[in-house]
Amino acid sequence: MTSKIEVVRPGIFTTVQDLGRPGLAAIGVGRSGAADRGSLRLANRLVGNPEGNAALEAVLGGLVLRFPAPATVAVTGAPCSITAGGRAAGPDSPVFLRAGEDLVLGTASRGLRCYVAVRGGIDVPPVLGARATDTLGKLGPPVLSAGTTLPVGRRVLDHPGVDLAPRAPLPDAPVLRITPGPRVPWFVPGALSTLASSGYVATSDADRVGVRLSGAALRRARDGELPPEAAVPGALQIPPSGQPILFLADHPVTGGYPVIAVVDEADLDLAAQVRPGQRVRFRLTQAPVRSWSAGVS
């Protein structure tokens, strides 16, 4: 008999996520998957799952799950209070629940996204090879609501034999490393330096697609718009307002605003934990290549 999880309280916004659907951009399907992939992988490892098993991504915590059968879970990502059957539990460690007990996540004290993995994985039907909820492409299972039941799968590995995975705390003002993008010549000289030397604040206009930032405007050297071109996670698109838009997991596969820089892949997990009102800075890791402008319309 397949085990199930009952969603008692879904929190602000909770979705099923795995490592997404890579390699389908040519047919208009983005990768999607967990915004903080490192936290998803860690949660799965802690309960003895393959790293790509589906788990839950909960914005700011606030999630309550009921387990009709005994289960082993792990909570990673944004730190929050955790109780299992009324007992206090810690993050980044295996948590054991008896049949009929609830897992309760409090509000995240910092960061934005919490991850909950259960041994065996969330076994909703895959769509195009993944169980991830793509909020832009409208693929995968719906956003969780109270009363939803989720099947638990049986794809497991050996238990890891650890009771804690120490992690550095999330920074108050993260510094994200960036590489110059393909459209640096579309901006006035010094725009990239302005981006790298000015602090920006994450606005409330944020979701799994991306987050709009507020700060020093990045002025263009030329008018007009680009035809749609390929977009990647971490791309910093600059609309006519000059205020950057940072693409996250559910970004469109193409975009028409020029990309001045791209957040290094190693820092995308940190970018996914930036919450509205938080200050973020960028650090340039290499000089721009001005010759990219040759032949570009």
C-alpha positions in Angstrom: 0.0 0.0 0.0 1.4 3.4 -0.9 2.0 5.8 1.9 0.5 9.3 1.7 1.1 12.7 3.2 -1.9 15.0 4.1 -1.5 18.7 3.7 -3.1 20.3 6.8 -1.9 23.8 6.2 0.0 24.7 3.0 1.7 27.9 4.2 2.0 30.9 1.9 3.0 29.1 -1.2 4.2 25.5 -1.4 5.0 23.4 -4.5 6.4 20.0 -5.4 9.9 20.4 -6.8 12.7 18.1 -8.0 15.7 19.0 -10.2 13.5 20.0 -13.1 13.3 19.4 -16.8 16.7 20.2 -18.4 17.2 20.1 -22.1 13.7 21.1 -23.3 14.2 24.8 -24.0 14.1 24.1 -27.7 10.4 23.3 -27.4 9.7 26.2 -25.1 9.9 24.3 -21.7 12.1 25.7 -19.0 14.1 23.7 -16.5 12.1 24.8 -13.5 12.8 22.6 -10.4 13.9 23.7 -7.0 15.0 27.3 -6.8 17.6 26.4 -4.2 18.9 23.1 -5.6 21.5 22.6 -3.0 18.9 22.6 -0.2 16.8 20.1 -2.1 19.8 17.8 -2.7 20.8 18.0 1.0 17.2 17.2 2.2 17.1 14.2 0.0 20.6 12.9 1.1 19.6 13.3 4.8 16.7 10.9 4.4 18.5 8.4 2.1 16.9 9.5 -1.2 18.4 9.9 -4.6 19.2 13.6 -4.9 16.6 14.1 -7.7 13.6 12.8 -5.7 10.7 15.2 -5.5 10.3 17.2 -2.3 8.3 20.2 -1.1 9.4 23.9 -1.5 7.6 26.1 1.0 8.0 29.9 0.9 8.7 31.3 4.4 7.7 28.0 6.0 4.3 27.9 7.7 3.6 24.3 6.4 1.8 21.6 8.4 1.9 18.0 7.1 0.2 14.9 8.6 1.8 11.5 8.2 -0.7 8.6 8.5 2.3 6.1 8.4 5.7 6.4 10.1 8.1 8.5 8.1 11.6 10.0 8.0 11.8 13.6 6.8 14.4 16.4 6.6 13.9 20.2 6.5 16.6 22.4 4.9 16.9 25.8 3.3 15.6 28.9 5.1 15.8 28.2 8.9 12.5 27.9 10.8 11.2 26.3 14.0 10.3 22.6 13.5 8.1 20.3 15.5 7.5 16.6 14.8 4.5 15.2 16.8 4.8 18.1 19.1 8.5 17.4 19.7 11.1 20.1 18.8 13.3 19.1 15.9 16.3 20.6 14.1 16.9 21.6 10.5 19.4 19.9 8.3 19.0 16.5 10.0 16.7 13.4 9.8 13.5 13.8 11.7 11.3 10.7 12.6 7.6 10.8 12.8 5.2 8.1 14.1 2.0 7.2 12.4 -0.6 10.0 12.8 1.9 12.7 13.8 2.2 16.2 12.3 5.3 18.0 11.0 4.9 21.7 11.7 7.2 24.4 10.2 7.2 27.9 11.7 7.9 31.1 9.9 11.4 31.3 8.4 13.6 33.6 10.4 15.8 34.5 7.4 15.9 33.4 3.8 12.8 32.6 1.8 12.4 29.0 0.8 12.3 25.8 3.1 12.6 22.3 1.7 10.9 19.2 3.1 12.0 15.8 1.8 10.4 12.5 2.9 12.2 9.2 2.6 10.9 7.7 -0.7 10.1 11.0 -2.3 6.9 12.7 -3.3 5.5 10.4 -6.0 3.1 12.5 -8.0 2.9 11.6 -11.7 5.8 13.0 -13.7 5.2 15.5 -16.5 7.8 15.6 -19.3 10.1 13.6 -17.1 9.9 15.6 -13.9 7.6 16.1 -11.0 8.4 19.8 -10.6 5.8 22.5 -10.5 6.6 25.1 -13.2 4.6 28.2 -12.3 5.3 30.0 -15.6 4.8 27.0 -17.9 1.8 25.6 -15.9 3.4 22.2 -15.8 3.5 19.6 -13.0 1.3 19.4 -9.9 -0.8 22.4 -8.7 0.3 24.6 -5.8 -0.6 22.8 -2.6 -3.8 23.5 -0.8 -5.3 22.3 2.5 -6.6 18.8 2.2 -4.3 17.8 -0.6 -2.8 14.3 -0.3 0.6 13.4 -1.7 1.7 9.9 -2.4 5.1 8.8 -1.1 7.3 6.8 -3.4 9.8 4.0 -2.8 12.9 5.2 -4.5 15.5 5.1 -1.7 19.1 4.5 -1.0 20.9 3.4 2.2 20.4 5.7 5.2 23.3 8.2 5.3 24.3 7.4 8.9 24.5 11.1 9.9 22.3 13.1 12.3 23.3 16.6 11.3 24.7 18.4 8.2 26.2 21.7 9.5 25.6 24.6 7.2 26.8 28.2 7.2 24.0 30.7 8.1 22.4 32.7 5.3 24.0 36.1 5.1 22.1 39.3 5.9 23.3 41.0 2.7 24.4 38.3 0.2 27.1 39.0 -2.4 26.4 37.3 -5.7 29.2 36.7 -8.2 28.4 37.8 -11.7 29.9 37.2 -15.2 29.4 39.9 -17.9 26.5 39.2 -20.1 26.3 39.2 -23.9 24.7 42.7 -24.1 27.1 44.8 -22.1 27.6 47.1 -25.2 24.0 48.1 -25.0 24.8 50.1 -21.9 26.7 53.3 -21.3 30.3 52.8 -20.3 30.6 52.1 -16.6 27.1 50.5 -16.3 28.6 47.1 -15.4 30.8 48.8 -12.7 27.7 50.6 -11.4 26.0 47.2 -11.0 29.0 45.7 -9.2 29.5 48.7 -6.9 26.0 49.6 -5.9 23.7 47.8 -3.5 20.2 46.7 -4.7 17.1 45.9 -2.7 14.8 43.0 -3.6 11.3 44.3 -4.1 8.0 42.6 -3.3 7.6 41.9 -7.0 9.2 38.4 -6.7 8.2 34.8 -7.3 9.8 31.7 -8.8 10.2 33.4 -12.2 12.4 36.1 -10.8 12.8 39.1 -8.6 12.8 42.8 -9.5 15.6 44.8 -7.8 15.6 48.5 -6.9 18.7 50.6 -6.9 21.1 52.5 -9.2 19.5 52.6 -12.6 21.6 51.1 -15.4 21.4 53.4 -18.5 21.4 52.2 -22.0 23.7 53.5 -24.8 21.2 52.5 -27.5 17.5 52.6 -28.0 15.2 49.9 -29.2 14.5 46.3 -28.1 16.0 43.0 -28.9 14.2 40.2 -30.6 13.6 37.3 -28.2 16.8 35.4 -27.4 17.7 32.6 -25.1 17.6 33.2 -21.3 19.3 31.3 -18.5 18.8 31.1 -14.7 20.6 34.0 -13.0 20.3 36.4 -16.0 20.1 40.0 -15.1 17.8 41.6 -17.6 17.5 45.4 -17.7 14.1 46.8 -18.9 13.8 50.5 -19.9 13.5 51.5 -16.3 17.1 50.5 -15.7 16.2 48.4 -12.7 17.5 44.8 -12.9 15.3 41.7 -13.0 17.0 38.6 -11.7 15.8 35.4 -13.4 15.2 32.4 -11.1 14.0 28.8 -11.6 10.8 29.3 -13.6 12.2 32.0 -15.9 11.0 32.2 -19.5 13.2 30.4 -22.0 13.6 33.6 -24.0 13.6 37.3 -23.2 13.7 40.6 -25.0 15.5 42.8 -22.6 19.3 43.1 -22.8 21.2 40.9 -20.3 24.1 42.9 -18.7 25.3 40.1 -16.5 24.6 36.6 -15.3 24.8 35.4 -11.7 27.3 32.5 -11.4 25.6 29.1 -11.2 27.3 28.5 -7.8 25.5 31.4 -6.3 22.0 30.7 -7.7 20.9 28.9 -4.5 21.9 32.0 -2.5 19.9 34.2 -4.9 16.9 32.0 -4.4 16.9 32.7 -0.7 16.8 36.5 -1.0 13.6 37.8 0.5 11.7 41.1 -0.3 13.3 44.0 1.4 16.7 42.4 1.6 19.8 44.1 0.3 22.0 42.3 -2.2 25.3 43.2 -3.9 27.1 41.8 -7.0 30.8 41.1 -7.5 32.2 41.0 -11.0 34.4 37.9 -11.6 35.8 38.8 -15.0 36.1 41.8 -17.3 33.5 42.4 -20.0 34.4 41.4 -23.6 33.5 44.4 -25.7 33.9 42.4 -28.9 30.6 40.7 -28.2 29.0 43.7 -29.9 30.4 42.8 -33.3 27.7 41.8 -35.7 25.0 42.0 -33.0 21.8 43.8 -33.9 
